[in-house]
Amino acid sequence: MPTSLPAFDALLALLLVWLAGRLLVTRDLFKAVVLFMVFGLMLALAWVRLAAPDVALAEAAIGAGLTGALLLDTVFRLRGEAEPPPPRPSAGLIACAMLAAALGAMLVWSMLALPDDWFGLTREVAAAMPDSGVTNPVTAALLNFRGYDTLLEIAVLLLAVLGVWTLNAEPPPAVPAAGPVLEALLRILLPLLVVAAGYLLWAGAHAPGGAFQGAALLAAGGVLLHLARPFSFGTGWPVRLALTAGFAVFLIVALLLVLVGGGFLAYPPKHAGTWILAIEAAAMLSIALILVALFVGSARHTDRGRADAGAHDPPA
Amino acid sequence: MSTVLIYSFAGIALVCIGLLGLLASSHVLRKILAVNVMGSGVFMMLIALAARAQPPDPVPHAMVLTGIVVAVSASALALALLRRMRREEGSALLPEDRRE
């Protein structure tokens, strides 16, 4: 736990709650999204205060950055429709507020009812660490103790990409004026992001970092590149292979381990570090590509979107 | 009040605000924002509970890390659905919230 700063913590907690309230009641959707991005950054600060640097890294890059970019993109495309005024206090709204308050009371009660000597799985994890192949307990939990979760999570990401491709939703991307500032920034930033992602992947074994944080940085670079010079990777086989490579490597390793007699995702302690690094490297590249694909969409809609953009533009 | 308690209660407040926002707002984009706020509240409760131990329990950290990545992909899918609905029907509101 970092140094005790109760006043700072209380202020940060109040700020987070205030930001959440503001972003849900402010009339302007653009403002709401900007407040949400500030909320994400403040959340990353809270994770640092709670001694969760791995989570803070992912939150800053994904929660604030990537989600913000996706939301801003949608706000831009939805322009032209006014949001109806917020509901007046009605019986329904009061019922909703009472429901939320009841949920809150239950959560407070369950939080206070926890015994003081409850420490979760800290001891079990500490006892199993020597066999995990890494020294960062979060990476050990992600890739070794709870590898099943992470495997299925990558599958969920692939499902989301399939959904986005199937919905085929975008009108043609608005080409932003790629000014000299963005180009010059990218020339410096992109190599730095790639190096930093590689470092995070390697450092994840013994320090905060890992496949997710590295992938988030790479994806941020990809989104910036898309903003400067819009591209699309289409839905061809090379792209599909690259998107699924992380899941495939993970699954193949898991099945190989079954064949050699260890069990599903039960690494032999001696080589666990190597297996984990191999899975993480493949997972990082695939997750980065998946996150960019979620932002960029598929190629098909770009062609179709151009053809019928006029027909489908709703009246402003 | 300890750090853990401060952030636990902040997490609970975020869950409640998010739930109210989800139920009370009519614009789908704002509902997506509300779900994200609610999810952040759940993450905060998990991480605050993990910080009760010394050193912090790494399992909730791993779960929240997974959760953040799943949340962004779910949001991306929801936003794609929203854009498709708007393209097909010309409105970003759910049918029962639309008024002529």
Boltz contact constraints between the chains, C-beta under 6 A:
constraints:
  - contact:
      token1: [A, 9]
      token2: [B, 3]
      max_distance: 6.0
  - contact:
      token1: [A, 9]
      token2: [B, 6]
      max_distance: 6.0
  - contact:
      token1: [A, 10]
      token2: [B, 6]
      max_distance: 6.0
  - contact:
      token1: [A, 13]
      token2: [B, 6]
      max_distance: 6.0
  - contact:
      token1: [A, 13]
      token2: [B, 10]
      max_distance: 6.0
  - contact:
      token1: [A, 16]
      token2: [B, 10]
      max_distance: 6.0
  - contact:
      token1: [A, 17]
      token2: [B, 10]
      max_distance: 6.0
  - contact:
      token1: [A, 17]
      token2: [B, 13]
      max_distance: 6.0
  - contact:
      token1: [A, 20]
      token2: [B, 14]
      max_distance: 6.0
  - contact:
      token1: [A, 20]
      token2: [B, 17]
      max_distance: 6.0
  - contact:
      token1: [A, 20]
      token2: [B, 37]
      max_distance: 6.0
  - contact:
      token1: [A, 21]
      token2: [B, 17]
      max_distance: 6.0
  - contact:
      token1: [A, 24]
      token2: [B, 21]
      max_distance: 6.0
  - contact:
      token1: [A, 24]
      token2: [B, 34]
      max_distance: 6.0
  - contact:
      token1: [A, 29]
      token2: [B, 29]
      max_distance: 6.0
  - contact:
      token1: [A, 36]
      token2: [B, 33]
      max_distance: 6.0
  - contact:
      token1: [A, 43]
      token2: [B, 40]
      max_distance: 6.0
  - contact:
      token1: [A, 50]
      token2: [B, 7]
      max_distance: 6.0
  - contact:
      token1: [A, 50]
      token2: [B, 47]
      max_distance: 6.0
  - contact:
      token1: [A, 50]
      token2: [B, 51]
      max_distance: 6.0
  - contact:
      token1: [A, 51]
      token2: [B, 51]
      max_distance: 6.0
  - contact:
      token1: [A, 51]
      token2: [B, 56]
      max_distance: 6.0
  - contact:
      token1: [A, 52]
      token2: [B, 47]
      max_distance: 6.0
  - contact:
      token1: [A, 52]
      token2: [B, 61]
      max_distance: 6.0
  - contact:
      token1: [A, 54]
      token2: [B, 61]
      max_distance: 6.0
  - contact:
      token1: [A, 55]
      token2: [B, 61]
      max_distance: 6.0
  - contact:
      token1: [A, 55]
      token2: [B, 64]
      max_distance: 6.0
  - contact:
      token1: [A, 55]
      token2: [B, 65]
      max_distance: 6.0
  - contact:
      token1: [A, 58]
      token2: [B, 65]
      max_distance: 6.0
  - contact:
      token1: [A, 58]
      token2: [B, 68]
      max_distance: 6.0
  - contact:
      token1: [A, 59]
      token2: [B, 68]
      max_distance: 6.0
  - contact:
      token1: [A, 62]
      token2: [B, 68]
      max_distance: 6.0
  - contact:
      token1: [A, 62]
      token2: [B, 72]
      max_distance: 6.0
  - contact:
      token1: [A, 63]
      token2: [B, 68]
      max_distance: 6.0
  - contact:
      token1: [A, 66]
      token2: [B, 72]
      max_distance: 6.0
  - contact:
      token1: [A, 67]
      token2: [B, 72]
      max_distance: 6.0
  - contact:
      token1: [A, 67]
      token2: [B, 75]
      max_distance: 6.0
  - contact:
      token1: [A, 70]
      token2: [B, 76]
      max_distance: 6.0
  - contact:
      token1: [A, 70]
      token2: [B, 79]
      max_distance: 6.0
  - contact:
      token1: [A, 74]
      token2: [B, 79]
      max_distance: 6.0
  - contact:
      token1: [A, 78]
      token2: [B, 92]
      max_distance: 6.0
  - contact:
      token1: [A, 81]
      token2: [B, 92]
      max_distance: 6.0
  - contact:
      token1: [A, 83]
      token2: [B, 27]
      max_distance: 6.0
  - contact:
      token1: [A, 84]
      token2: [B, 26]
      max_distance: 6.0
  - contact:
      token1: [A, 87]
      token2: [B, 24]
      max_distance: 6.0
  - contact:
      token1: [A, 93]
      token2: [B, 24]
      max_distance: 6.0
  - contact:
      token1: [A, 96]
      token2: [B, 20]
      max_distance: 6.0
  - contact:
      token1: [A, 96]
      token2: [B, 23]
      max_distance: 6.0
  - contact:
      token1: [A, 96]
      token2: [B, 24]
      max_distance: 6.0
  - contact:
      token1: [A, 97]
      token2: [B, 20]
      max_distance: 6.0
  - contact:
      token1: [A, 100]
      token2: [B, 16]
      max_distance: 6.0
  - contact:
      token1: [A, 100]
      token2: [B, 19]
      max_distance: 6.0
  - contact:
      token1: [A, 100]
      token2: [B, 20]
      max_distance: 6.0
  - contact:
      token1: [A, 104]
      token2: [B, 12]
      max_distance: 6.0
  - contact:
      token1: [A, 104]
      token2: [B, 16]
      max_distance: 6.0
  - contact:
      token1: [A, 107]
      token2: [B, 12]
      max_distance: 6.0
  - contact:
      token1: [A, 108]
      token2: [B, 12]
      max_distance: 6.0
  - contact:
      token1: [A, 111]
      token2: [B, 8]
      max_distance: 6.0
  - contact:
      token1: [A, 119]
      token2: [B, 53]
      max_distance: 6.0
  - contact:
      token1: [A, 120]
      token2: [B, 53]
      max_distance: 6.0
  - contact:
      token1: [A, 120]
      token2: [B, 57]
      max_distance: 6.0
  - contact:
      token1: [A, 121]
      token2: [B, 57]
      max_distance: 6.0
  - contact:
      token1: [A, 121]
      token2: [B, 59]
      max_distance: 6.0
  - contact:
      token1: [A, 122]
      token2: [B, 53]
      max_distance: 6.0
  - contact:
      token1: [A, 122]
      token2: [B, 57]
      max_distance: 6.0
  - contact:
      token1: [A, 125]
      token2: [B, 58]
      max_distance: 6.0
  - contact:
      token1: [A, 137]
      token2: [B, 58]
      max_distance: 6.0
  - contact:
      token1: [A, 138]
      token2: [B, 58]
      max_distance: 6.0
  - contact:
      token1: [A, 138]
      token2: [B, 61]
      max_distance: 6.0
  - contact:
      token1: [A, 138]
      token2: [B, 62]
      max_distance: 6.0
  - contact:
      token1: [A, 141]
      token2: [B, 58]
      max_distance: 6.0
  - contact:
      token1: [A, 141]
      token2: [B, 59]
      max_distance: 6.0
  - contact:
      token1: [A, 141]
      token2: [B, 62]
      max_distance: 6.0
  - contact:
      token1: [A, 142]
      token2: [B, 62]
      max_distance: 6.0
  - contact:
      token1: [A, 149]
      token2: [B, 66]
      max_distance: 6.0
  - contact:
      token1: [A, 153]
      token2: [B, 66]
      max_distance: 6.0
  - contact:
      token1: [A, 153]
      token2: [B, 70]
      max_distance: 6.0
  - contact:
      token1: [A, 156]
      token2: [B, 70]
      max_distance: 6.0
  - contact:
      token1: [A, 157]
      token2: [B, 73]
      max_distance: 6.0
  - contact:
      token1: [A, 160]
      token2: [B, 73]
      max_distance: 6.0
  - contact:
      token1: [A, 160]
      token2: [B, 76]
      max_distance: 6.0
  - contact:
      token1: [A, 160]
      token2: [B, 77]
      max_distance: 6.0
  - contact:
      token1: [A, 163]
      token2: [B, 77]
      max_distance: 6.0
  - contact:
      token1: [A, 164]
      token2: [B, 80]
      max_distance: 6.0
  - contact:
      token1: [A, 167]
      token2: [B, 80]
      max_distance: 6.0
  - contact:
      token1: [A, 167]
      token2: [B, 84]
      max_distance: 6.0
  - contact:
      token1: [A, 169]
      token2: [B, 80]
      max_distance: 6.0
  - contact:
      token1: [A, 169]
      token2: [B, 83]
      max_distance: 6.0
  - contact:
      token1: [A, 169]
      token2: [B, 84]
      max_distance: 6.0
  - contact:
      token1: [A, 212]
      token2: [B, 65]
      max_distance: 6.0
  - contact:
      token1: [A, 212]
      token2: [B, 69]
      max_distance: 6.0
  - contact:
      token1: [A, 294]
      token2: [B, 76]
      max_distance: 6.0
  - contact:
      token1: [A, 312]
      token2: [B, 87]
      max_distance: 6.0
  - contact:
      token1: [A, 314]
      token2: [B, 90]
      max_distance: 6.0
